[in-house]
Structures are given as C-alpha cells and as structure tokens.
C-alpha cells in the first residue's frame, strides 16, 4: 500500500518536473 502511494507521488513529481522545465523553456 505505502509503496503504491510512493510510486504515484514519484510519478506526479516527475511529471510536474517535466512540465516545469517545459514552461521554463517557453518563458525564456
């Protein structure tokens, strides 16, 4: 159960990191 939650959190974090880097490129 905890592992499943951690996996979801990690995926969300990676996804937001990817979006953040895309946004930074667009802003520049």
Secondary structure, 3 states (H helix, E strand, C coil): CHHHHHHHHHHHHHHHHHHHHHHHHHHC
